[in-house]
Amino acid sequence: MKILQTLQMLALITVSFVTSANTDDTFDSISAGIKITKPASWHFLSAQQNIENLKSVDWRNAKTKDLVLKYAKAPLVAMMKYPEPYEDINPSLKINIQSLGDFSADNPNNILNLILPHLKKAFIDLEVIQEPIEITLSGLKASYMRFNYNLVVPGGESFPTTSEMWLVPRGDYYFMIGSGTRQDEKTGSRKEIKEILNTLIIDK
Protein backbone atom coordinates (compact mmCIF):
# COMPACT_ATOMS: atom_id res chain seq x y z
CA MET A 1 0.00 0.00 0.00
CA LYS A 2 1.33 3.45 -0.84
CA ILE A 3 2.47 5.39 2.24
CA LEU A 4 0.37 8.41 1.22
CA GLN A 5 -2.87 6.41 1.24
CA THR A 6 -1.94 4.81 4.55
CA LEU A 7 -1.34 8.16 6.21
CA GLN A 8 -4.60 9.56 4.86
CA MET A 9 -6.46 6.57 6.30
CA LEU A 10 -4.80 7.02 9.69
CA ALA A 11 -5.97 10.62 9.66
CA LEU A 12 -9.47 9.44 8.84
CA ILE A 13 -9.98 7.22 11.88
CA THR A 14 -8.87 9.68 14.57
CA VAL A 15 -11.89 10.57 16.59
CA SER A 16 -11.52 14.20 17.46
CA PHE A 17 -12.19 14.95 13.51
CA VAL A 18 -14.57 21.11 4.94
CA THR A 19 -17.53 21.15 4.44
CA SER A 20 -20.13 23.17 2.71
CA ALA A 21 -23.75 22.28 3.13
CA ASN A 22 -26.67 23.09 0.84
CA THR A 23 -28.94 23.30 3.85
CA ASP A 24 -28.20 23.61 7.55
CA ASP A 25 -28.03 19.83 7.94
CA THR A 26 -27.42 18.34 4.47
CA PHE A 27 -24.10 18.07 2.68
CA ASP A 28 -24.60 17.66 -1.08
CA SER A 29 -21.62 17.48 -3.44
CA ILE A 30 -22.69 17.41 -7.09
CA SER A 31 -19.10 16.96 -8.29
CA ALA A 32 -18.45 13.98 -6.00
CA GLY A 33 -21.98 12.61 -6.41
CA ILE A 34 -22.67 12.18 -2.72
CA LYS A 35 -25.26 13.46 -0.28
CA ILE A 36 -25.67 12.93 3.47
CA THR A 37 -27.75 14.54 6.22
CA LYS A 38 -26.63 15.03 9.81
CA PRO A 39 -28.97 15.27 12.83
CA ALA A 40 -30.01 18.84 13.56
CA SER A 41 -28.15 18.75 16.88
CA TRP A 42 -24.82 17.68 15.31
CA HIS A 43 -22.17 20.06 13.95
CA PHE A 44 -20.17 20.23 10.73
CA LEU A 45 -16.42 20.74 11.13
CA SER A 46 -14.21 23.18 9.26
CA ALA A 47 -10.90 22.25 7.64
CA GLN A 48 -8.99 24.03 10.41
CA GLN A 49 -10.90 22.20 13.14
CA ASN A 50 -10.06 18.92 11.42
CA ILE A 51 -6.33 19.71 11.49
CA GLU A 52 -6.45 20.89 15.11
CA ASN A 53 -8.11 17.63 16.13
CA LEU A 54 -5.43 15.60 14.37
CA LYS A 55 -2.78 17.58 16.26
CA SER A 56 -4.45 16.73 19.57
CA VAL A 57 -3.83 12.98 19.17
CA ASP A 58 -0.77 11.54 20.95
CA TRP A 59 0.57 9.44 18.07
CA ARG A 60 3.02 6.64 18.96
CA ASN A 61 5.95 8.65 17.63
CA ALA A 62 6.65 12.16 16.39
CA LYS A 63 7.50 10.99 12.86
CA THR A 64 4.09 9.36 12.39
CA LYS A 65 2.35 12.49 13.66
CA ASP A 66 4.36 14.76 11.34
CA LEU A 67 3.62 12.57 8.31
CA VAL A 68 -0.10 12.26 9.09
CA LEU A 69 -0.41 16.04 9.44
CA LYS A 70 1.59 16.58 6.23
CA TYR A 71 -0.46 14.25 4.06
CA ALA A 72 -3.92 14.41 5.62
CA LYS A 73 -6.47 15.39 2.99
CA ALA A 74 -9.36 17.67 3.79
CA PRO A 75 -12.46 15.46 4.01
CA LEU A 76 -15.46 15.94 1.78
CA VAL A 77 -17.47 16.32 4.96
CA ALA A 78 -16.89 15.84 8.69
CA MET A 79 -19.41 16.10 11.51
CA MET A 80 -19.47 15.74 15.30
CA LYS A 81 -22.17 15.43 17.90
CA TYR A 82 -20.91 18.15 20.24
CA PRO A 83 -19.21 21.52 19.65
CA GLU A 84 -15.43 21.44 19.95
CA PRO A 85 -13.50 21.54 22.21
CA TYR A 86 -15.05 18.54 23.95
CA GLU A 87 -13.43 16.78 26.91
CA ASP A 88 -14.32 13.22 25.95
CA ILE A 89 -14.82 11.11 22.83
CA ASN A 90 -16.94 13.21 20.54
CA PRO A 91 -19.03 10.92 18.28
CA SER A 92 -18.02 11.70 14.74
CA LEU A 93 -18.37 10.75 11.10
CA LYS A 94 -16.05 11.75 8.28
CA ILE A 95 -16.00 11.04 4.52
CA ASN A 96 -13.00 11.19 2.18
CA ILE A 97 -12.69 10.39 -1.51
CA GLN A 98 -9.62 8.68 -2.96
CA SER A 99 -8.48 7.34 -6.32
CA LEU A 100 -8.60 3.54 -6.55
CA GLY A 101 -5.23 3.52 -8.28
CA ASP A 102 -4.15 -0.13 -8.67
CA PHE A 103 -6.88 -1.44 -6.36
CA SER A 104 -9.82 -3.40 -7.72
CA ALA A 105 -13.33 -2.10 -7.17
CA ASP A 106 -14.52 -5.71 -7.17
CA ASN A 107 -12.76 -6.51 -3.90
CA PRO A 108 -13.18 -3.68 -1.36
CA ASN A 109 -12.37 -6.10 1.48
CA ASN A 110 -8.85 -6.40 0.12
CA ILE A 111 -8.22 -2.67 0.59
CA LEU A 112 -9.33 -2.70 4.22
CA ASN A 113 -7.27 -5.83 4.87
CA LEU A 114 -4.21 -3.98 3.59
CA ILE A 115 -4.90 -1.12 6.01
CA LEU A 116 -5.04 -3.28 9.14
CA PRO A 117 -1.29 -3.87 9.64
CA HIS A 118 -0.68 -0.12 9.48
CA LEU A 119 -3.44 0.56 12.00
CA LYS A 120 -1.88 -1.98 14.38
CA LYS A 121 1.43 -0.15 14.14
CA ALA A 122 -0.21 3.21 14.88
CA PHE A 123 -2.32 1.93 17.81
CA ILE A 124 -0.46 -0.71 19.81
CA ASP A 125 -3.54 -1.98 21.69
CA LEU A 126 -5.81 -2.14 18.65
CA GLU A 127 -8.32 -5.02 18.79
CA VAL A 128 -10.20 -5.99 15.65
CA ILE A 129 -13.86 -6.58 16.54
CA GLN A 130 -15.11 -7.11 13.00
CA GLU A 131 -12.76 -8.19 10.23
CA PRO A 132 -13.52 -6.62 6.82
CA ILE A 133 -16.76 -8.01 5.44
CA GLU A 134 -18.63 -7.27 2.24
CA ILE A 135 -21.82 -5.24 2.65
CA THR A 136 -24.07 -3.03 0.55
CA LEU A 137 -24.13 0.71 1.26
CA SER A 138 -26.28 3.14 -0.72
CA GLY A 139 -26.93 0.34 -3.20
CA LEU A 140 -23.21 -0.23 -3.91
CA LYS A 141 -20.82 -3.05 -3.03
CA ALA A 142 -18.82 -1.96 0.00
CA SER A 143 -16.62 -3.24 2.82
CA TYR A 144 -16.95 -2.67 6.57
CA MET A 145 -14.75 -3.24 9.63
CA ARG A 146 -14.77 -2.23 13.30
CA PHE A 147 -11.97 -2.08 15.87
CA ASN A 148 -11.30 -0.86 19.41
CA TYR A 149 -8.26 0.97 20.76
CA ASN A 150 -7.32 3.52 23.40
CA LEU A 151 -6.99 7.04 22.04
CA VAL A 152 -4.27 8.83 24.01
CA VAL A 153 -4.15 12.63 24.13
CA PRO A 154 -1.27 14.88 25.23
CA GLY A 155 -0.97 14.62 28.99
CA GLY A 156 -1.46 10.87 28.91
CA GLU A 157 -5.23 10.64 29.34
CA SER A 158 -6.66 7.63 27.50
CA PHE A 159 -10.13 7.15 26.04
CA PRO A 160 -11.55 3.72 25.07
CA THR A 161 -12.58 4.21 21.46
CA THR A 162 -14.42 2.27 18.76
CA SER A 163 -13.75 3.17 15.14
CA GLU A 164 -15.79 1.90 12.22
CA MET A 165 -14.76 2.12 8.57
CA TRP A 166 -16.75 1.71 5.38
CA LEU A 167 -15.10 1.62 1.95
CA VAL A 168 -17.35 2.16 -1.07
CA PRO A 169 -15.83 1.93 -4.60
CA ARG A 170 -17.54 3.93 -7.32
CA GLY A 171 -15.96 4.17 -10.75
CA ASP A 172 -12.25 4.99 -10.51
CA TYR A 173 -12.61 6.25 -6.94
CA TYR A 174 -13.71 5.05 -3.56
CA PHE A 175 -15.33 6.76 -0.62
CA MET A 176 -13.76 6.07 2.76
CA ILE A 177 -16.11 6.68 5.67
CA GLY A 178 -14.85 6.66 9.24
CA SER A 179 -16.65 7.06 12.54
CA GLY A 180 -15.55 7.22 16.17
CA THR A 181 -17.48 6.62 19.41
CA ARG A 182 -16.70 5.63 22.98
CA GLN A 183 -16.60 1.87 23.42
CA ASP A 184 -19.26 2.13 26.15
CA GLU A 185 -21.29 4.63 24.05
CA LYS A 186 -21.70 6.98 27.03
CA THR A 187 -21.30 10.10 24.91
CA GLY A 188 -23.15 8.83 21.84
CA SER A 189 -24.25 5.57 20.27
CA ARG A 190 -23.27 3.69 17.15
CA LYS A 191 -26.98 3.56 16.41
CA GLU A 192 -26.76 7.32 15.80
CA ILE A 193 -23.95 6.74 13.33
CA LYS A 194 -26.02 4.09 11.54
CA GLU A 195 -28.98 6.47 11.29
CA ILE A 196 -26.76 9.08 9.64
CA LEU A 197 -25.46 6.49 7.17
CA ASN A 198 -29.04 5.59 6.33
CA THR A 199 -29.34 9.07 4.77
CA LEU A 200 -26.31 8.51 2.52
CA ILE A 201 -26.97 8.74 -1.22
CA ILE A 202 -24.14 8.00 -3.68
CA ASP A 203 -24.75 8.51 -7.39
CA LYS A 204 -24.39 5.30 -9.39
Solvent accessible surface area in square Angstrom, and as a share of the most:
residue,aa,sasa,rsa
1,M,70,0.31
2,K,131,0.55
3,I,110,0.56
4,L,71,0.36
5,Q,13,0.06
6,T,4,0.03
7,L,6,0.03
8,Q,19,0.09
9,M,8,0.04
10,L,9,0.04
11,A,4,0.03
12,L,3,0.02
13,I,1,0.00
14,T,0,0.00
15,V,0,0.00
16,S,22,0.14
17,F,0,0.00
18,V,56,0.32
19,T,35,0.20
20,S,83,0.54
21,A,40,0.31
22,N,99,0.51
23,T,81,0.47
24,D,129,0.67
25,D,37,0.19
26,T,17,0.10
27,F,10,0.04
28,D,44,0.23
29,S,17,0.11
30,I,157,0.80
31,S,115,0.74
32,A,10,0.08
33,G,6,0.06
34,I,4,0.02
35,K,79,0.33
36,I,0,0.00
37,T,46,0.27
38,K,15,0.06
39,P,49,0.31
40,A,87,0.67
41,S,79,0.51
42,W,5,0.02
43,H,72,0.32
44,F,43,0.18
45,L,7,0.04
46,S,51,0.33
47,A,37,0.29
48,Q,109,0.48
49,Q,70,0.31
50,N,3,0.01
51,I,51,0.26
52,E,80,0.36
53,N,12,0.06
54,L,0,0.00
55,K,87,0.37
56,S,43,0.28
57,V,2,0.01
58,D,69,0.36
59,W,13,0.05
60,R,123,0.45
61,N,78,0.40
62,A,77,0.59
63,K,149,0.63
64,T,28,0.16
65,K,58,0.25
66,D,87,0.45
67,L,52,0.26
68,V,0,0.00
69,L,44,0.22
70,K,142,0.60
71,Y,76,0.29
72,A,20,0.15
73,K,79,0.33
74,A,65,0.51
75,P,6,0.04
76,L,37,0.18
77,V,0,0.00
78,A,1,0.01
79,M,0,0.00
80,M,0,0.00
81,K,44,0.19
82,Y,61,0.23
83,P,84,0.53
84,E,46,0.21
85,P,122,0.77
86,Y,69,0.26
87,E,152,0.68
88,D,38,0.20
89,I,2,0.01
90,N,1,0.00
91,P,0,0.00
92,S,0,0.00
93,L,0,0.00
94,K,2,0.01
95,I,1,0.00
96,N,15,0.08
97,I,44,0.22
98,Q,32,0.14
99,S,51,0.33
100,L,11,0.05
101,G,55,0.53
102,D,142,0.74
103,F,37,0.15
104,S,59,0.38
105,A,40,0.31
106,D,110,0.57
107,N,74,0.38
108,P,1,0.00
109,N,34,0.18
110,N,65,0.33
111,I,1,0.00
112,L,0,0.00
113,N,69,0.35
114,L,68,0.34
115,I,1,0.01
116,L,13,0.07
117,P,70,0.44
118,H,53,0.24
119,L,0,0.00
120,K,102,0.43
121,K,142,0.60
122,A,9,0.07
123,F,16,0.06
124,I,136,0.69
125,D,64,0.33
126,L,22,0.11
127,E,101,0.45
128,V,36,0.21
129,I,70,0.35
130,Q,52,0.23
131,E,100,0.45
132,P,14,0.09
133,I,71,0.36
134,E,99,0.44
135,I,47,0.24
136,T,99,0.57
137,L,23,0.11
138,S,30,0.19
139,G,56,0.54
140,L,31,0.15
141,K,88,0.37
142,A,0,0.00
143,S,0,0.00
144,Y,27,0.10
145,M,0,0.00
146,R,68,0.25
147,F,0,0.00
148,N,27,0.14
149,Y,3,0.01
150,N,63,0.33
151,L,4,0.02
152,V,50,0.29
153,V,35,0.20
154,P,86,0.54
155,G,89,0.86
156,G,51,0.49
157,E,104,0.47
158,S,54,0.35
159,F,21,0.09
160,P,43,0.27
161,T,0,0.00
162,T,4,0.02
163,S,0,0.00
164,E,15,0.07
165,M,0,0.00
166,W,18,0.06
167,L,0,0.00
168,V,0,0.00
169,P,11,0.07
170,R,52,0.19
171,G,61,0.59
172,D,111,0.58
173,Y,106,0.40
174,Y,1,0.00
175,F,0,0.00
176,M,4,0.02
177,I,0,0.00
178,G,0,0.00
179,S,1,0.01
180,G,0,0.00
181,T,1,0.01
182,R,35,0.13
183,Q,59,0.26
184,D,66,0.34
185,E,67,0.30
186,K,158,0.67
187,T,16,0.10
188,G,6,0.06
189,S,33,0.21
190,R,54,0.20
191,K,137,0.58
192,E,40,0.18
193,I,1,0.01
194,K,126,0.53
195,E,88,0.39
196,I,3,0.01
197,L,11,0.05
198,N,105,0.54
199,T,53,0.31
200,L,11,0.05
201,I,96,0.49
202,I,1,0.01
203,D,80,0.41
204,K,158,0.67
